[in-house]
């Protein structure tokens, strides 16, 4: 019984915990939200900061800023 539970939780080759893709996707989404919160996007739009400068400010790619603006529906200038 104990061995079967362990084999469900851990990879038999690597010994690392098994991961479910939906959990990984949720973690990625959360990281994006924490990196560029909606309140941060609202703050930069009030100051009329451009997309490239927003990316530099948050240490993110322009693609990530675009992703967050799409998800939060906050419009920024290119």
N, C-alpha and C positions, 0 to 999 in steps of 0.2 A: 504494500500500500504506500509506504513512505517513498520508495523508489519511483513509483509511477507518478506521484505528485511532483517530485523533483524533476522528472523528465518532461513534465508539462510546463514547468516554469523556466527551466534552464536548457540551453542548447548542449547536446551531448558531446559535440566536437569542441566547441570553444569554452564551454562552461559559463558563458555569459547569459544573463537573463534574456529570455525570448521577448521580442518586441512585436507589438501589433501595429500595423501601418496606420490605422486610424488614430492611435495614441500619438504616434510620431507626427502625424498631420496636425493634430490639435496642439501639440507642443510648438511646432513651427509657427502656427497661427498666433499663439499666445506670445511668442518671442517677438513677432512682428508688431503686435499691438503694444507691447511694453517698450519696444525700441522707438516707435513713433506713435504716441497716443493722440487721440482726436484733439484733446486740449492743446497739445503742442502744435498740431496743424492749424488750429484756429489762431493761436498766438502768432505764428509766422505769417498767416494771411493778413492779419490786422496790420502787420508791419510791411506788407507788400514785398515780402522776400521771394525771390525767384526759385524755381525748382532746383537748379544746380546748387544754390546757396543752402536750401533746405536740406538737401542730401549731405552736404558738407557739415552742416550744423549738427545733424543727428548721427553722423558717421555711417550713413546708409547709401545705397546705390540710388540712382535716379529711378530705376525700375521699382525699387521698394517704396519710394515716396509715391510714385504713381499708383502702386497697388493699394497703399494705405489711403490715398485720396479717393480712390474708387470705392473702397470698402466703407469709409466714413462719410462719403459724399461731401467732402470739403474740397472746394475748388481752389487750385493754386495756379499761378501764372507760370508759363514756361519761360 
